[in-house]
Amino acid sequence: MEDLELIADMVKQEMDAAIKHLDHAFQKIRAGRASTTMVQDVMVEYYGAPTPLNQVANVMVPDAMTISIQPWDKTAIGAIEKAIINSNLGFAPMNNGENIILNVPPLTEERRRELAKSAKSESDATKVTVRNARQEGMKDLRKLEGVSEDLIKDEEAKIQILTDNYVKLCDDHLKVKEAEIMKV
């Protein structure tokens, strides 16, 4: 019995991790408003080591269309600008000697459609991960010895219900993100 519960818990944890990954991926997809999450994965070459941007500078959003980056070490301004350009985020950094300012251009209809497509592909990848977790759980259940077939069938049914719920959760997250992206 403990093995059955352990397998179910493991499957649920993998599915939870997939949804967290989806949320993180959706945060990176911009929806027309400036956000610090747009630059959170930028790595800056700082004293020879790749360092996350938020560890070398203060990142703020003063208004809906601007991201302001204030480095703690003024000598890092050039490295931060270079990292932003190399990250292919589509921003042209402006440097005033103390801060770096990123203007977030308004999204065109075509760009909104591309972002919605990107969100859909992230959602689809998450669904595949959820289904793979189900498959692994089912394989592990079938490998168990000394457990009645009825208990295994019941646990497989529970895992299938869990899978269906997580796939629906992916769809729900996608609908919310698509609405956010397409909103002008």
PyMOL commands that set and color helices and strands:
alter all, ss='L'
color gray80, all
select helices_A, chain A and resi 2-28+36-38+53-55+74-86+109-143+149-182
alter helices_A, ss='H'
color red, helices_A
select strands_A, chain A and resi 43-46+49-52+57-63+66-71+94-95+100-103
alter strands_A, ss='S'
color yellow, strands_A
deselect
rebuild
show_as cartoon
